[in-house]
Amino acid sequence: MRCLLLSYVASNISFYNVRVVGALPSDPVRTYESMESTVAKVRLNKMSLNELQAEVRRRQRELNKLQAQREKAAARLTAIDKKITELNGDALSTSAAPAAPAKTGKKTRRRPRNQKPLAEVLLNVIPNDKPIKVADAVAAVKKSGYKTTATNFSTIVNQALIKDDRFKQVSRGHYQLA
């Protein structure tokens, strides 16, 4: 079998100097996908100056197209925000710049607002005469209406008890008012 030197365009992707051993491939796109890493290495390495300049021009044209699409999307987003403002009285996005892409995976949580800081709530729930366990303090704080979304709230309560001079540690995991 002999090597053929191909130069063709398929699916708006330019192929330059791709060596194919044997007959012509029946599906050039699938063949390209299987040789993608090889082509990427050989493609720019083995190109002549004229071919490199043509590749730079092609990529610049594609970049210009993508930037134009981005500007159109930003204009559509601005128009949608304007309609939302008209209907609802407030826009989701206040700038004309395109919104950041939504993150996938972990959901963001908003921190709940409480009327009093955690240390003040702890002062109210810890009895004056006897020590209390951290787990009991956590339960009492939550029962008093303190809002939290923390998965490690007992650690947060423990840190608040350690840092604040109004509490003293009696024994491991037990605190009382100072």
Sequence and secondary structure as in RCSB ss.txt:
>XXXX:A:sequence
MRCLLLSYVASNISFYNVRVVGALPSDPVRTYESMESTVAKVRLNKMSLNELQAEVRRRQRELNKLQAQREKAAA
RLTAIDKKITELNGDALSTSAAPAAPAKTGKKTRRRPRNQKPLAEVLLNVIPNDKPIKVADAVAAVKKSGYKTTA
TNFSTIVNQALIKDDRFKQVSRGHYQLA
>XXXX:A:secstr
  EEEEEEEETTEEEEEEEEESS  S HHHHHHHTHHHHHHHHHHT  HHHHHHHHHHHHHHHHHHHHHHHHHHH
HHHHHHHHHHHHHSS S  SSS       SS        SS HHHHHHHHS SSS EEHHHHHHHHHHTT     
TTHHHHHHHHHHH TTEEEEETTEEEE 
